[in-house]
Amino acid sequence: MQRPNIIEIQTGEELKKWYWLKDELVSFAKLTKTNYSGSKFEILERLANQLDGKHQQSDTKSKYVSKFNWAKEKLTLETVITDNYKNGENVRAFFKEHCGQKFAFSISFMAWIKSNVGKTLQDAVTEWQDNQELQKQKDYQSKIPDSNQYNKYTRDFFADNPEKTIQEARHFWKLKRKLPLGKHFYERTDLELKE
């Protein structure tokens, strides 16, 4: 079964069966005049609802959005994480000052910040430091969000096939994402997939 052209899809269920890049969903959302802000899965859900004719609540945020400028404001340990938090050079410089030059953003750390509006940057520094200690454990493995299917697939592929190459992992990922599965996770039977 070949993946259909996104503009030919008629139902939300059909749309959700296939793997789409965020760019493809954004293009389709623009074409259908659907809000294309947010994560890939938020856009996918909006498009599926639209295809199914389901009434959607307005995507415009009626709640207050902070006007704090993360790119320009002086950041301190007491700075409160706001709903408009944005990573950038100002934020990176702050964390390097308080966490050391080895500081780097990770998916889990960024998710922690996004879900902890109202806490302070001191809390964020502590969270990053705690995570660094956790990573020193022999069997540590960071959590990859389900929305990051490629990274999850690659990790699971190499856990099952440590002798294979990244090119082989990418090859089977390309084959897997052409299937109408909804979520595309590694399975040993993927090694039997053919073009």
HELIX and SHEET records of a PDB file:
HELIX    1   1 ILE A    6  GLU A    8  5                                   3    
HELIX    2   2 GLY A   12  LYS A   17  1                                   6    
HELIX    3   3 LYS A   22  LEU A   31  1                                  10    
HELIX    4   4 LYS A   40  LEU A   51  1                                  12    
HELIX    5   5 GLU A   89  CYS A   99  1                                  11    
HELIX    6   6 ILE A  107  LYS A  114  1                                   8    
HELIX    7   7 LEU A  121  GLN A  135  1                                  15    
HELIX    8   8 GLN A  149  ASP A  160  1                                  12    
HELIX    9   9 ILE A  166  LYS A  176  1                                  11    
HELIX   10  10 ARG A  188  GLU A  192  5                                   5    
END                                                                             
